[in-house]
Amino acid sequence: MPTIQEYPRLLVVCDRCRSPLVARELPNGTLRPIGSGKTCPCGCGEFSIYE
Ligand SMILES: [Zn+2]
């Protein structure tokens, strides 16, 4: 089973506060921010891929 370090890194934005975060995209589509647990510092756990 791969570790999270093996998943691709990408830039995402928090859906609530719009803060940009570096995250990893898991195979099931979950976006997991790096270095701040499972959520944005604002407490929101939903992210969109930054484009
Ligand atoms: Zn946020």
mmCIF file of the protein (N, C-alpha, C, O) and its ligand, coordinates in Angstrom:
data_MODEL
# 
_entry.id   MODEL 
# 
loop_
_entity.id 
_entity.type 
_entity.pdbx_number_of_molecules 
1 polymer     1 
2 non-polymer 1 
# 
_entity_poly.entity_id                      1 
_entity_poly.type                           'polypeptide(L)' 
_entity_poly.nstd_linkage                   no 
_entity_poly.nstd_monomer                   no 
_entity_poly.pdbx_seq_one_letter_code       MPTIQEYPRLLVVCDRCRSPLVARELPNGTLRPIGSGKTCPCGCGEFSIYE 
_entity_poly.pdbx_seq_one_letter_code_can   MPTIQEYPRLLVVCDRCRSPLVARELPNGTLRPIGSGKTCPCGCGEFSIYE 
_entity_poly.pdbx_strand_id                 A 
# 
loop_
_entity_poly_seq.entity_id 
_entity_poly_seq.num 
_entity_poly_seq.mon_id 
_entity_poly_seq.hetero 
1 1  MET n 
1 2  PRO n 
1 3  THR n 
1 4  ILE n 
1 5  GLN n 
1 6  GLU n 
1 7  TYR n 
1 8  PRO n 
1 9  ARG n 
1 10 LEU n 
1 11 LEU n 
1 12 VAL n 
1 13 VAL n 
1 14 CYS n 
1 15 ASP n 
1 16 ARG n 
1 17 CYS n 
1 18 ARG n 
1 19 SER n 
1 20 PRO n 
1 21 LEU n 
1 22 VAL n 
1 23 ALA n 
1 24 ARG n 
1 25 GLU n 
1 26 LEU n 
1 27 PRO n 
1 28 ASN n 
1 29 GLY n 
1 30 THR n 
1 31 LEU n 
1 32 ARG n 
1 33 PRO n 
1 34 ILE n 
1 35 GLY n 
1 36 SER n 
1 37 GLY n 
1 38 LYS n 
1 39 THR n 
1 40 CYS n 
1 41 PRO n 
1 42 CYS n 
1 43 GLY n 
1 44 CYS n 
1 45 GLY n 
1 46 GLU n 
1 47 PHE n 
1 48 SER n 
1 49 ILE n 
1 50 TYR n 
1 51 GLU n 
# 
loop_
_struct_asym.id 
_struct_asym.entity_id 
A 1 
B 2 
# 
loop_
_chem_comp.id 
_chem_comp.type 
_chem_comp.mon_nstd_flag 
ALA 'L-peptide linking' y 
ARG 'L-peptide linking' y 
ASN 'L-peptide linking' y 
ASP 'L-peptide linking' y 
CYS 'L-peptide linking' y 
GLN 'L-peptide linking' y 
GLU 'L-peptide linking' y 
GLY 'peptide linking'   y 
ILE 'L-peptide linking' y 
LEU 'L-peptide linking' y 
LYS 'L-peptide linking' y 
MET 'L-peptide linking' y 
PHE 'L-peptide linking' y 
PRO 'L-peptide linking' y 
SER 'L-peptide linking' y 
THR 'L-peptide linking' y 
TYR 'L-peptide linking' y 
VAL 'L-peptide linking' y 
ZN  non-polymer         . 
# 
_pdbx_entity_nonpoly.entity_id   2 
_pdbx_entity_nonpoly.name        ? 
_pdbx_entity_nonpoly.comp_id     ZN 
# 
_pdbx_nonpoly_scheme.asym_id         B 
_pdbx_nonpoly_scheme.entity_id       2 
_pdbx_nonpoly_scheme.mon_id          ZN 
_pdbx_nonpoly_scheme.ndb_seq_num     1 
_pdbx_nonpoly_scheme.pdb_seq_num     101 
_pdbx_nonpoly_scheme.auth_seq_num    101 
_pdbx_nonpoly_scheme.pdb_mon_id      ZN 
_pdbx_nonpoly_scheme.auth_mon_id     ZN 
_pdbx_nonpoly_scheme.pdb_strand_id   A 
_pdbx_nonpoly_scheme.pdb_ins_code    . 
# 
loop_
_atom_site.group_PDB 
_atom_site.id 
_atom_site.type_symbol 
_atom_site.label_atom_id 
_atom_site.label_alt_id 
_atom_site.label_comp_id 
_atom_site.label_asym_id 
_atom_site.label_entity_id 
_atom_site.label_seq_id 
_atom_site.pdbx_PDB_ins_code 
_atom_site.Cartn_x 
_atom_site.Cartn_y 
_atom_site.Cartn_z 
_atom_site.occupancy 
_atom_site.B_iso_or_equiv 
_atom_site.pdbx_formal_charge 
_atom_site.auth_seq_id 
_atom_site.auth_comp_id 
_atom_site.auth_asym_id 
_atom_site.auth_atom_id 
_atom_site.pdbx_PDB_model_num 
ATOM   1   N  N  . MET A 1 1  ? 0.853   -1.197 0.000   1.00 0.00 ? 1   MET A N  1 
ATOM   2   C  CA . MET A 1 1  ? 0.000   0.000  0.000   1.00 0.00 ? 1   MET A CA 1 
ATOM   3   C  C  . MET A 1 1  ? 0.889   1.248  0.000   1.00 0.00 ? 1   MET A C  1 
ATOM   4   O  O  . MET A 1 1  ? 1.745   1.399  0.872   1.00 0.00 ? 1   MET A O  1 
ATOM   5   N  N  . PRO A 1 2  ? 0.694   2.121  -0.953  1.00 0.00 ? 2   PRO A N  1 
ATOM   6   C  CA . PRO A 1 2  ? 1.560   3.300  -1.022  1.00 0.00 ? 2   PRO A CA 1 
ATOM   7   C  C  . PRO A 1 2  ? 1.309   4.258  0.135   1.00 0.00 ? 2   PRO A C  1 
ATOM   8   O  O  . PRO A 1 2  ? 0.208   4.333  0.679   1.00 0.00 ? 2   PRO A O  1 
ATOM   9   N  N  . THR A 1 3  ? 2.352   4.980  0.492   1.00 0.00 ? 3   THR A N  1 
ATOM   10  C  CA . THR A 1 3  ? 2.190   6.019  1.508   1.00 0.00 ? 3   THR A CA 1 
ATOM   11  C  C  . THR A 1 3  ? 1.735   7.305  0.834   1.00 0.00 ? 3   THR A C  1 
ATOM   12  O  O  . THR A 1 3  ? 1.796   7.431  -0.389  1.00 0.00 ? 3   THR A O  1 
ATOM   13  N  N  . ILE A 1 4  ? 1.283   8.245  1.629   1.00 0.00 ? 4   ILE A N  1 
ATOM   14  C  CA . ILE A 1 4  ? 0.744   9.489  1.060   1.00 0.00 ? 4   ILE A CA 1 
ATOM   15  C  C  . ILE A 1 4  ? 1.829   10.265 0.317   1.00 0.00 ? 4   ILE A C  1 
ATOM   16  O  O  . ILE A 1 4  ? 1.522   11.045 -0.584  1.00 0.00 ? 4   ILE A O  1 
ATOM   17  N  N  . GLN A 1 5  ? 3.077   10.062 0.682   1.00 0.00 ? 5   GLN A N  1 
ATOM   18  C  CA . GLN A 1 5  ? 4.161   10.782 0.014   1.00 0.00 ? 5   GLN A CA 1 
ATOM   19  C  C  . GLN A 1 5  ? 4.268   10.408 -1.459  1.00 0.00 ? 5   GLN A C  1 
ATOM   20  O  O  . GLN A 1 5  ? 4.885   11.139 -2.234  1.00 0.00 ? 5   GLN A O  1 
ATOM   21  N  N  . GLU A 1 6  ? 3.684   9.293  -1.857  1.00 0.00 ? 6   GLU A N  1 
ATOM   22  C  CA . GLU A 1 6  ? 3.795   8.844  -3.240  1.00 0.00 ? 6   GLU A CA 1 
ATOM   23  C  C  . GLU A 1 6  ? 2.709   9.422  -4.141  1.00 0.00 ? 6   GLU A C  1 
ATOM   24  O  O  . GLU A 1 6  ? 2.783   9.275  -5.361  1.00 0.00 ? 6   GLU A O  1 
ATOM   25  N  N  . TYR A 1 7  ? 1.717   10.069 -3.572  1.00 0.00 ? 7   TYR A N  1 
ATOM   26  C  CA . TYR A 1 7  ? 0.653   10.616 -4.391  1.00 0.00 ? 7   TYR A CA 1 
ATOM   27  C  C  . TYR A 1 7  ? 1.070   11.964 -4.965  1.00 0.00 ? 7   TYR A C  1 
ATOM   28  O  O  . TYR A 1 7  ? 1.900   12.660 -4.381  1.00 0.00 ? 7   TYR A O  1 
ATOM   29  N  N  . PRO A 1 8  ? 0.494   12.336 -6.113  1.00 0.00 ? 8   PRO A N  1 
ATOM   30  C  CA . PRO A 1 8  ? 0.924   13.585 -6.754  1.00 0.00 ? 8   PRO A CA 1 
ATOM   31  C  C  . PRO A 1 8  ? 0.563   14.812 -5.935  1.00 0.00 ? 8   PRO A C  1 
ATOM   32  O  O  . PRO A 1 8  ? -0.511  14.897 -5.339  1.00 0.00 ? 8   PRO A O  1 
ATOM   33  N  N  . ARG A 1 9  ? 1.492   15.760 -5.925  1.00 0.00 ? 9   ARG A N  1 
ATOM   34  C  CA . ARG A 1 9  ? 1.247   17.036 -5.257  1.00 0.00 ? 9   ARG A CA 1 
ATOM   35  C  C  . ARG A 1 9  ? 0.578   17.991 -6.227  1.00 0.00 ? 9   ARG A C  1 
ATOM   36  O  O  . ARG A 1 9  ? 0.880   17.980 -7.420  1.00 0.00 ? 9   ARG A O  1 
ATOM   37  N  N  . LEU A 1 10 ? -0.307  18.800 -5.734  1.00 0.00 ? 10  LEU A N  1 
ATOM   38  C  CA . LEU A 1 10 ? -0.932  19.810 -6.571  1.00 0.00 ? 10  LEU A CA 1 
ATOM   39  C  C  . LEU A 1 10 ? -1.404  20.965 -5.699  1.00 0.00 ? 10  LEU A C  1 
ATOM   40  O  O  . LEU A 1 10 ? -1.503  20.853 -4.477  1.00 0.00 ? 10  LEU A O  1 
ATOM   41  N  N  . LEU A 1 11 ? -1.693  22.079 -6.369  1.00 0.00 ? 11  LEU A N  1 
ATOM   42  C  CA . LEU A 1 11 ? -2.148  23.262 -5.652  1.00 0.00 ? 11  LEU A CA 1 
ATOM   43  C  C  . LEU A 1 11 ? -3.674  23.257 -5.635  1.00 0.00 ? 11  LEU A C  1 
ATOM   44  O  O  . LEU A 1 11 ? -4.321  23.074 -6.666  1.00 0.00 ? 11  LEU A O  1 
ATOM   45  N  N  . VAL A 1 12 ? -4.230  23.461 -4.448  1.00 0.00 ? 12  VAL A N  1 
ATOM   46  C  CA . VAL A 1 12 ? -5.684  23.497 -4.310  1.00 0.00 ? 12  VAL A CA 1 
ATOM   47  C  C  . VAL A 1 12 ? -6.078  24.782 -3.577  1.00 0.00 ? 12  VAL A C  1 
ATOM   48  O  O  . VAL A 1 12 ? -5.234  25.461 -2.993  1.00 0.00 ? 12  VAL A O  1 
ATOM   49  N  N  . VAL A 1 13 ? -7.345  25.095 -3.617  1.00 0.00 ? 13  VAL A N  1 
ATOM   50  C  CA . VAL A 1 13 ? -7.871  26.207 -2.826  1.00 0.00 ? 13  VAL A CA 1 
ATOM   51  C  C  . VAL A 1 13 ? -8.991  25.688 -1.942  1.00 0.00 ? 13  VAL A C  1 
ATOM   52  O  O  . VAL A 1 13 ? -9.783  24.836 -2.346  1.00 0.00 ? 13  VAL A O  1 
ATOM   53  N  N  . CYS A 1 14 ? -9.040  26.217 -0.737  1.00 0.00 ? 14  CYS A N  1 
ATOM   54  C  CA . CYS A 1 14 ? -10.108 25.880 0.195   1.00 0.00 ? 14  CYS A CA 1 
ATOM   55  C  C  . CYS A 1 14 ? -11.437 26.381 -0.359  1.00 0.00 ? 14  CYS A C  1 
ATOM   56  O  O  . CYS A 1 14 ? -11.520 27.499 -0.868  1.00 0.00 ? 14  CYS A O  1 
ATOM   57  N  N  . ASP A 1 15 ? -12.473 25.558 -0.260  1.00 0.00 ? 15  ASP A N  1 
ATOM   58  C  CA . ASP A 1 15 ? -13.778 25.963 -0.784  1.00 0.00 ? 15  ASP A CA 1 
ATOM   59  C  C  . ASP A 1 15 ? -14.425 27.066 0.050   1.00 0.00 ? 15  ASP A C  1 
ATOM   60  O  O  . ASP A 1 15 ? -15.324 27.756 -0.433  1.00 0.00 ? 15  ASP A O  1 
ATOM   61  N  N  . ARG A 1 16 ? -13.985 27.239 1.281   1.00 0.00 ? 16  ARG A N  1 
ATOM   62  C  CA . ARG A 1 16 ? -14.621 28.230 2.151   1.00 0.00 ? 16  ARG A CA 1 
ATOM   63  C  C  . ARG A 1 16 ? -13.856 29.549 2.176   1.00 0.00 ? 16  ARG A C  1 
ATOM   64  O  O  . ARG A 1 16 ? -14.424 30.605 1.899   1.00 0.00 ? 16  ARG A O  1 
ATOM   65  N  N  . CYS A 1 17 ? -12.558 29.489 2.509   1.00 0.00 ? 17  CYS A N  1 
ATOM   66  C  CA . CYS A 1 17 ? -11.815 30.741 2.657   1.00 0.00 ? 17  CYS A CA 1 
ATOM   67  C  C  . CYS A 1 17 ? -10.954 31.060 1.444   1.00 0.00 ? 17  CYS A C  1 
ATOM   68  O  O  . CYS A 1 17 ? -10.329 32.119 1.384   1.00 0.00 ? 17  CYS A O  1 
ATOM   69  N  N  . ARG A 1 18 ? -10.919 30.144 0.472   1.00 0.00 ? 18  ARG A N  1 
ATOM   70  C  CA . ARG A 1 18 ? -10.193 30.341 -0.783  1.00 0.00 ? 18  ARG A CA 1 
ATOM   71  C  C  . ARG A 1 18 ? -8.692  30.431 -0.581  1.00 0.00 ? 18  ARG A C  1 
ATOM   72  O  O  . ARG A 1 18 ? -7.994  30.935 -1.460  1.00 0.00 ? 18  ARG A O  1 
ATOM   73  N  N  . SER A 1 19 ? -8.173  29.967 0.533   1.00 0.00 ? 19  SER A N  1 
ATOM   74  C  CA . SER A 1 19 ? -6.732  29.952 0.732   1.00 0.00 ? 19  SER A CA 1 
ATOM   75  C  C  . SER A 1 19 ? -6.095  28.898 -0.158  1.00 0.00 ? 19  SER A C  1 
ATOM   76  O  O  . SER A 1 19 ? -6.603  27.782 -0.264  1.00 0.00 ? 19  SER A O  1 
ATOM   77  N  N  . PRO A 1 20 ? -4.980  29.246 -0.802  1.00 0.00 ? 20  PRO A N  1 
ATOM   78  C  CA . PRO A 1 20 ? -4.263  28.239 -1.572  1.00 0.00 ? 20  PRO A CA 1 
ATOM   79  C  C  . PRO A 1 20 ? -3.468  27.332 -0.645  1.00 0.00 ? 20  PRO A C  1 
ATOM   80  O  O  . PRO A 1 20 ? -2.852  27.794 0.316   1.00 0.00 ? 20  PRO A O  1 
ATOM   81  N  N  . LEU A 1 21 ? -3.489  26.050 -0.940  1.00 0.00 ? 21  LEU A N  1 
ATOM   82  C  CA . LEU A 1 21 ? -2.764  25.064 -0.145  1.00 0.00 ? 21  LEU A CA 1 
ATOM   83  C  C  . LEU A 1 21 ? -2.127  24.067 -1.091  1.00 0.00 ? 21  LEU A C  1 
ATOM   84  O  O  . LEU A 1 21 ? -2.644  23.801 -2.176  1.00 0.00 ? 21  LEU A O  1 
ATOM   85  N  N  . VAL A 1 22 ? -0.990  23.515 -0.664  1.00 0.00 ? 22  VAL A N  1 
ATOM   86  C  CA . VAL A 1 22 ? -0.415  22.396 -1.393  1.00 0.00 ? 22  VAL A CA 1 
ATOM   87  C  C  . VAL A 1 22 ? -1.038  21.125 -0.831  1.00 0.00 ? 22  VAL A C  1 
ATOM   88  O  O  . VAL A 1 22 ? -1.091  20.935 0.385   1.00 0.00 ? 22  VAL A O  1 
ATOM   89  N  N  . ALA A 1 23 ? -1.500  20.271 -1.705  1.00 0.00 ? 23  ALA A N  1 
ATOM   90  C  CA . ALA A 1 23 ? -2.170  19.055 -1.270  1.00 0.00 ? 23  ALA A CA 1 
ATOM   91  C  C  . ALA A 1 23 ? -1.688  17.875 -2.103  1.00 0.00 ? 23  ALA A C  1 
ATOM   92  O  O  . ALA A 1 23 ? -0.980  18.031 -3.097  1.00 0.00 ? 23  ALA A O  1 
ATOM   93  N  N  . ARG A 1 24 ? -2.089  16.712 -1.669  1.00 0.00 ? 24  ARG A N  1 
ATOM   94  C  CA . ARG A 1 24 ? -1.872  15.522 -2.485  1.00 0.00 ? 24  ARG A CA 1 
ATOM   95  C  C  . ARG A 1 24 ? -3.229  14.954 -2.855  1.00 0.00 ? 24  ARG A C  1 
ATOM   96  O  O  . ARG A 1 24 ? -4.183  14.988 -2.078  1.00 0.00 ? 24  ARG A O  1 
ATOM   97  N  N  . GLU A 1 25 ? -3.280  14.425 -4.086  1.00 0.00 ? 25  GLU A N  1 
ATOM   98  C  CA . GLU A 1 25 ? -4.527  13.833 -4.550  1.00 0.00 ? 25  GLU A CA 1 
ATOM   99  C  C  . GLU A 1 25 ? -4.463  12.329 -4.366  1.00 0.00 ? 25  GLU A C  1 
ATOM   100 O  O  . GLU A 1 25 ? -3.621  11.657 -4.961  1.00 0.00 ? 25  GLU A O  1 
ATOM   101 N  N  . LEU A 1 26 ? -5.354  11.804 -3.542  1.00 0.00 ? 26  LEU A N  1 
ATOM   102 C  CA . LEU A 1 26 ? -5.404  10.367 -3.307  1.00 0.00 ? 26  LEU A CA 1 
ATOM   103 C  C  . LEU A 1 26 ? -6.125  9.677  -4.470  1.00 0.00 ? 26  LEU A C  1 
ATOM   104 O  O  . LEU A 1 26 ? -6.875  10.319 -5.205  1.00 0.00 ? 26  LEU A O  1 
ATOM   105 N  N  . PRO A 1 27 ? -5.896  8.373  -4.634  1.00 0.00 ? 27  PRO A N  1 
ATOM   106 C  CA . PRO A 1 27 ? -6.501  7.659  -5.763  1.00 0.00 ? 27  PRO A CA 1 
ATOM   107 C  C  . PRO A 1 27 ? -8.026  7.748  -5.796  1.00 0.00 ? 27  PRO A C  1 
ATOM   108 O  O  . PRO A 1 27 ? -8.622  7.632  -6.867  1.00 0.00 ? 27  PRO A O  1 
ATOM   109 N  N  . ASN A 1 28 ? -8.661  7.949  -4.659  1.00 0.00 ? 28  ASN A N  1 
ATOM   110 C  CA . ASN A 1 28 ? -10.124 8.039  -4.635  1.00 0.00 ? 28  ASN A CA 1 
ATOM   111 C  C  . ASN A 1 28 ? -10.615 9.463  -4.877  1.00 0.00 ? 28  ASN A C  1 
ATOM   112 O  O  . ASN A 1 28 ? -11.812 9.736  -4.792  1.00 0.00 ? 28  ASN A O  1 
ATOM   113 N  N  . GLY A 1 29 ? -9.673  10.381 -5.182  1.00 0.00 ? 29  GLY A N  1 
ATOM   114 C  CA . GLY A 1 29 ? -10.063 11.754 -5.490  1.00 0.00 ? 29  GLY A CA 1 
ATOM   115 C  C  . GLY A 1 29 ? -10.019 12.691 -4.307  1.00 0.00 ? 29  GLY A C  1 
ATOM   116 O  O  . GLY A 1 29 ? -10.235 13.893 -4.462  1.00 0.00 ? 29  GLY A O  1 
ATOM   117 N  N  . THR A 1 30 ? -9.742  12.166 -3.124  1.00 0.00 ? 30  THR A N  1 
ATOM   118 C  CA . THR A 1 30 ? -9.654  13.019 -1.946  1.00 0.00 ? 30  THR A CA 1 
ATOM   119 C  C  . THR A 1 30 ? -8.444  13.933 -2.054  1.00 0.00 ? 30  THR A C  1 
ATOM   120 O  O  . THR A 1 30 ? -7.357  13.493 -2.426  1.00 0.00 ? 30  THR A O  1 
ATOM   121 N  N  . LEU A 1 31 ? -8.634  15.197 -1.732  1.00 0.00 ? 31  LEU A N  1 
ATOM   122 C  CA . LEU A 1 31 ? -7.531  16.155 -1.698  1.00 0.00 ? 31  LEU A CA 1 
ATOM   123 C  C  . LEU A 1 31 ? -7.124  16.343 -0.247  1.00 0.00 ? 31  LEU A C  1 
ATOM   124 O  O  . LEU A 1 31 ? -7.921  16.780 0.583   1.00 0.00 ? 31  LEU A O  1 
ATOM   125 N  N  . ARG A 1 32 ? -5.866  16.006 0.050   1.00 0.00 ? 32  ARG A N  1 
ATOM   126 C  CA . ARG A 1 32 ? -5.392  16.007 1.430   1.00 0.00 ? 32  ARG A CA 1 
ATOM   127 C  C  . ARG A 1 32 ? -4.299  17.062 1.566   1.00 0.00 ? 32  ARG A C  1 
ATOM   128 O  O  . ARG A 1 32 ? -3.207  16.879 1.029   1.00 0.00 ? 32  ARG A O  1 
ATOM   129 N  N  . PRO A 1 33 ? -4.564  18.156 2.268   1.00 0.00 ? 33  PRO A N  1 
ATOM   130 C  CA . PRO A 1 33 ? -3.541  19.199 2.417   1.00 0.00 ? 33  PRO A CA 1 
ATOM   131 C  C  . PRO A 1 33 ? -2.301  18.668 3.111   1.00 0.00 ? 33  PRO A C  1 
ATOM   132 O  O  . PRO A 1 33 ? -2.376  17.804 3.984   1.00 0.00 ? 33  PRO A O  1 
ATOM   133 N  N  . ILE A 1 34 ? -1.162  19.203 2.705   1.00 0.00 ? 34  ILE A N  1 
ATOM   134 C  CA . ILE A 1 34 ? 0.105   18.789 3.290   1.00 0.00 ? 34  ILE A CA 1 
ATOM   135 C  C  . ILE A 1 34 ? 0.405   19.665 4.501   1.00 0.00 ? 34  ILE A C  1 
ATOM   136 O  O  . ILE A 1 34 ? 0.340   20.891 4.413   1.00 0.00 ? 34  ILE A O  1 
ATOM   137 N  N  . GLY A 1 35 ? 0.723   19.059 5.602   1.00 0.00 ? 35  GLY A N  1 
ATOM   138 C  CA . GLY A 1 35 ? 1.244   19.778 6.746   1.00 0.00 ? 35  GLY A CA 1 
ATOM   139 C  C  . GLY A 1 35 ? 0.197   20.353 7.674   1.00 0.00 ? 35  GLY A C  1 
ATOM   140 O  O  . GLY A 1 35 ? 0.551   20.934 8.700   1.00 0.00 ? 35  GLY A O  1 
ATOM   141 N  N  . SER A 1 36 ? -1.092  20.211 7.350   1.00 0.00 ? 36  SER A N  1 
ATOM   142 C  CA . SER A 1 36 ? -2.107  20.791 8.235   1.00 0.00 ? 36  SER A CA 1 
ATOM   143 C  C  . SER A 1 36 ? -3.207  19.788 8.538   1.00 0.00 ? 36  SER A C  1 
ATOM   144 O  O  . SER A 1 36 ? -4.338  20.186 8.818   1.00 0.00 ? 36  SER A O  1 
ATOM   145 N  N  . GLY A 1 37 ? -2.906  18.511 8.490   1.00 0.00 ? 37  GLY A N  1 
ATOM   146 C  CA . GLY A 1 37 ? -3.921  17.519 8.775   1.00 0.00 ? 37  GLY A CA 1 
ATOM   147 C  C  . GLY A 1 37 ? -4.877  17.360 7.608   1.00 0.00 ? 37  GLY A C  1 
ATOM   148 O  O  . GLY A 1 37 ? -4.486  17.487 6.448   1.00 0.00 ? 37  GLY A O  1 
ATOM   149 N  N  . LYS A 1 38 ? -6.122  17.083 7.923   1.00 0.00 ? 38  LYS A N  1 
ATOM   150 C  CA . LYS A 1 38 ? -7.090  16.781 6.868   1.00 0.00 ? 38  LYS A CA 1 
ATOM   151 C  C  . LYS A 1 38 ? -7.878  17.998 6.412   1.00 0.00 ? 38  LYS A C  1 
ATOM   152 O  O  . LYS A 1 38 ? -8.615  17.928 5.429   1.00 0.00 ? 38  LYS A O  1 
ATOM   153 N  N  . THR A 1 39 ? -7.731  19.104 7.114   1.00 0.00 ? 39  THR A N  1 
ATOM   154 C  CA . THR A 1 39 ? -8.546  20.268 6.789   1.00 0.00 ? 39  THR A CA 1 
ATOM   155 C  C  . THR A 1 39 ? -7.680  21.499 6.609   1.00 0.00 ? 39  THR A C  1 
ATOM   156 O  O  . THR A 1 39 ? -6.507  21.515 6.982   1.00 0.00 ? 39  THR A O  1 
ATOM   157 N  N  . CYS A 1 40 ? -8.276  22.525 6.032   1.00 0.00 ? 40  CYS A N  1 
ATOM   158 C  CA . CYS A 1 40 ? -7.681  23.852 5.972   1.00 0.00 ? 40  CYS A CA 1 
ATOM   159 C  C  . CYS A 1 40 ? -7.560  24.390 7.402   1.00 0.00 ? 40  CYS A C  1 
ATOM   160 O  O  . CYS A 1 40 ? -8.304  23.957 8.281   1.00 0.00 ? 40  CYS A O  1 
ATOM   161 N  N  . PRO A 1 41 ? -6.635  25.326 7.649   1.00 0.00 ? 41  PRO A N  1 
ATOM   162 C  CA . PRO A 1 41 ? -6.583  25.967 8.976   1.00 0.00 ? 41  PRO A CA 1 
ATOM   163 C  C  . PRO A 1 41 ? -7.904  26.605 9.393   1.00 0.00 ? 41  PRO A C  1 
ATOM   164 O  O  . PRO A 1 41 ? -8.146  26.779 10.588  1.00 0.00 ? 41  PRO A O  1 
ATOM   165 N  N  . CYS A 1 42 ? -8.759  26.957 8.441   1.00 0.00 ? 42  CYS A N  1 
ATOM   166 C  CA . CYS A 1 42 ? -10.059 27.544 8.787   1.00 0.00 ? 42  CYS A CA 1 
ATOM   167 C  C  . CYS A 1 42 ? -11.054 26.484 9.243   1.00 0.00 ? 42  CYS A C  1 
ATOM   168 O  O  . CYS A 1 42 ? -12.137 26.815 9.726   1.00 0.00 ? 42  CYS A O  1 
ATOM   169 N  N  . GLY A 1 43 ? -10.691 25.209 9.094   1.00 0.00 ? 43  GLY A N  1 
ATOM   170 C  CA . GLY A 1 43 ? -11.567 24.141 9.554   1.00 0.00 ? 43  GLY A CA 1 
ATOM   171 C  C  . GLY A 1 43 ? -12.362 23.475 8.454   1.00 0.00 ? 43  GLY A C  1 
ATOM   172 O  O  . GLY A 1 43 ? -13.033 22.470 8.689   1.00 0.00 ? 43  GLY A O  1 
ATOM   173 N  N  . CYS A 1 44 ? -12.293 24.021 7.264   1.00 0.00 ? 44  CYS A N  1 
ATOM   174 C  CA . CYS A 1 44 ? -13.031 23.441 6.143   1.00 0.00 ? 44  CYS A CA 1 
ATOM   175 C  C  . CYS A 1 44 ? -12.266 22.242 5.584   1.00 0.00 ? 44  CYS A C  1 
ATOM   176 O  O  . CYS A 1 44 ? -11.038 22.271 5.491   1.00 0.00 ? 44  CYS A O  1 
ATOM   177 N  N  . GLY A 1 45 ? -12.977 21.217 5.222   1.00 0.00 ? 45  GLY A N  1 
ATOM   178 C  CA . GLY A 1 45 ? -12.341 20.021 4.676   1.00 0.00 ? 45  GLY A CA 1 
ATOM   179 C  C  . GLY A 1 45 ? -12.599 19.800 3.201   1.00 0.00 ? 45  GLY A C  1 
ATOM   180 O  O  . GLY A 1 45 ? -12.307 18.730 2.668   1.00 0.00 ? 45  GLY A O  1 
ATOM   181 N  N  . GLU A 1 46 ? -13.151 20.817 2.535   1.00 0.00 ? 46  GLU A N  1 
ATOM   182 C  CA . GLU A 1 46 ? -13.454 20.678 1.104   1.00 0.00 ? 46  GLU A CA 1 
ATOM   183 C  C  . GLU A 1 46 ? -12.514 21.571 0.311   1.00 0.00 ? 46  GLU A C  1 
ATOM   184 O  O  . GLU A 1 46 ? -12.304 22.733 0.659   1.00 0.00 ? 46  GLU A O  1 
ATOM   185 N  N  . PHE A 1 47 ? -11.956 21.025 -0.749  1.00 0.00 ? 47  PHE A N  1 
ATOM   186 C  CA . PHE A 1 47 ? -10.983 21.764 -1.559  1.00 0.00 ? 47  PHE A CA 1 
ATOM   187 C  C  . PHE A 1 47 ? -11.283 21.583 -3.033  1.00 0.00 ? 47  PHE A C  1 
ATOM   188 O  O  . PHE A 1 47 ? -11.894 20.598 -3.448  1.00 0.00 ? 47  PHE A O  1 
ATOM   189 N  N  . SER A 1 48 ? -10.841 22.557 -3.813  1.00 0.00 ? 48  SER A N  1 
ATOM   190 C  CA . SER A 1 48 ? -10.942 22.463 -5.263  1.00 0.00 ? 48  SER A CA 1 
ATOM   191 C  C  . SER A 1 48 ? -9.544  22.577 -5.847  1.00 0.00 ? 48  SER A C  1 
ATOM   192 O  O  . SER A 1 48 ? -8.694  23.300 -5.325  1.00 0.00 ? 48  SER A O  1 
ATOM   193 N  N  . ILE A 1 49 ? -9.318  21.856 -6.931  1.00 0.00 ? 49  ILE A N  1 
ATOM   194 C  CA . ILE A 1 49 ? -8.019  21.958 -7.589  1.00 0.00 ? 49  ILE A CA 1 
ATOM   195 C  C  . ILE A 1 49 ? -7.871  23.357 -8.178  1.00 0.00 ? 49  ILE A C  1 
ATOM   196 O  O  . ILE A 1 49 ? -8.760  23.858 -8.868  1.00 0.00 ? 49  ILE A O  1 
ATOM   197 N  N  . TYR A 1 50 ? -6.727  23.976 -7.890  1.00 0.00 ? 50  TYR A N  1 
ATOM   198 C  CA . TYR A 1 50 ? -6.464  25.332 -8.357  1.00 0.00 ? 50  TYR A CA 1 
ATOM   199 C  C  . TYR A 1 50 ? -6.182  25.315 -9.855  1.00 0.00 ? 50  TYR A C  1 
ATOM   200 O  O  . TYR A 1 50 ? -5.390  24.508 -10.340 1.00 0.00 ? 50  TYR A O  1 
ATOM   201 N  N  . GLU A 1 51 ? -6.838  26.213 -10.577 1.00 0.00 ? 51  GLU A N  1 
ATOM   202 C  CA . GLU A 1 51 ? -6.606  26.271 -12.027 1.00 0.00 ? 51  GLU A CA 1 
ATOM   203 C  C  . GLU A 1 51 ? -6.333  27.696 -12.439 1.00 0.00 ? 51  GLU A C  1 
ATOM   204 O  O  . GLU A 1 51 ? -6.112  27.966 -13.619 1.00 0.00 ? 51  GLU A O  1 
HETATM 205 ZN ZN . ZN  B 2 .  ? -10.117 27.426 4.506   1.00 0.00 2 101 ZN  A ZN 1 
# 
